[in-house]
Amino acid sequence: QVQLAESGGGLVQAGDSLRLSCVATGRTFRELAMGWFRQAPGKEREFVAIINRSGTSTYYREAVKGRFTISKDNAKNTMLLQMTSLRPEDTAVYYCAGAHEPYDVPVVTASQYDFWGQGTQVTVSS
């Protein structure tokens, strides 16, 4: 069993930066493909950035490319999301998630994820 805990959210102004952290408990973190998802009020949960279990392959939704960077440190059981040039439309609850994935590729679909954190609020004011 893996438990995930996010931190680092907050209230910032447009153009600012934030770094979200996801710390995992359990000994199988290195076996998990990981992802950051977000959900804004009245909207469905959407993927933001995903990374394969070895941390060598990443994929981003178009709206965050060039602004967000995902990374995974298997030695520290930690995943990060560095967010720069934040926009009001980035406002949402951000969740980290982990998926058992045997082929070392990123996982896009939320339903394929086995573990979820509680979420951290990111609010970007204009």
N, C-alpha and C positions, 0 to 999 in steps of 0.2 A: 504494500500500500504506500502511496506517495501523497503527501500533503504539500500544498503550494500556498505561499503567502506573498502577496504583493505589497509593495510600499513605494513611496516617492511621489504620489499624486499631490495635487494642490491647486491653488488658484493663481494663475499667472496672466500676464498681458500678452496680447498678440505680438509675435516676434520673439518671445522669450523661449527658454529651453527648460526641459525637465528630463530627469532620468528615472525611469521606473526600474525597480528590482523585483525579481521573483526568486525566492529562496525555497528550495525543496528539501523535505525531510525524507529519509528512506535511502536505500542503497542502490536503487535502480535508475537514478536520474540520468546516468550516461546512456541508458537504453531507450530514453524517450526522445522522440521528436517534440519540439516545443513550439508554442506560438503565443502571440499576443492578439487578443480580440478586444473589441470595444462595442459598447451599446449605448446609444444616445436615447434620451426620452422619446418614446413613441416610435422608435425604429428597431429593426431587427439587429441581432448581434452580427458583426461583420469581422472578418479577419483583417488584421493590420499588418503583421509581419510574422513570418514563420521561419523555422530553422531546423535542419536535420539533427539527428541525435549526436553526430560527431561534431556538429558546429561548423561544418565546412560549406554548407549550402544554405542560402537564404532566398526569401521571396517576399516581396512587398506589394501591398495594394497600390494602385497607381497614384492615388491621392497623397501618399506619404513618401513616395520614392524621392530620394535626394535630401529628405529632411529627417527621416527616422533611420536608426541603425539598431539592428537586433544582434545580440551576441550571447554565447552560451559557454560557460566555464564548467566543465564536468568535474574538475578537481575541487571546485568550491560549491557545487550543487546550486549554481546561480545562473539566472538568465537576466539580461538587461535589455532595456529599450531606451536608447538615447533619442530624445525628441528635440529637434531644433526648429526655429522659425514657426512656432506654433500658431495656429489659426483658430478663430472661434469655432469653426466646424470640426475641430478636433475634440471639442468638449464631449465627454462621455465617461462612463465607467469602463476602466480598462481591466481586462482579465488575463491572467496567464493560464496556460493549459498545457497538458502533457499527453502524448499519445504513444502507446506501444507501436512501433513501426519497424518491420524486419529488414527493410531494404535501404535504410539510411538516406531517406529522401524527406523533404519537408511535407507536411500534411496540411492541406488547405481547408478541408471540410470540418466544421465544428463538431459534427456528429461523430466523427472518428476519434475525438479526443476522450481520453479515459479519466483524466483528473483536471479539476478546475480550482482556481483560487477564489477568494471571496470578492475580489475586485477592489480597485482604488479609483477614486474620483479625480478626473482631470477637468478643470474648468479654465477656459481661455476667454478672457474678456477682450472686447474690441476697443 
